[in-house]
């Protein structure tokens, strides 16, 4: 159960929407399905007519909305928790995507990348807590 004010609760994030240039659906598929391995979702017909496409991987859903004048934000981004962060970094680098490591968030390993349209993406992996070894010197 999520948190809220008592009148309502937050459960979880349903999706993140990023803007992409109109007519770029194939490039979206190449990156989000081809490189990242997400599954494309069928959009409802009334929304499909607007262009863009939707993808899901694990519990993450990304909606890519087609716009006429696309301008990526220099700061806004989804932060996506992943397992095997190093494998994802290698896959992105292998496909020519940037991998910019950042150590600024305690408790996580993370890097920033970008989709083919310059939308900033953050990928994180929790650092397992180290349990101290028992003192056996006594």
Protein Blocks (a to p, Z undefined) as FASTA:
>chain_A
ZZdehlaccfbdfbdcddddehilmmmmmmmmmmnopacddddfklmmngpjdddehjbc
cdddddfbdcddfkbccddddehkllmmmmmmmnopacdddfkbghiacdddddfkopac
ddddddddddddddfkZZ
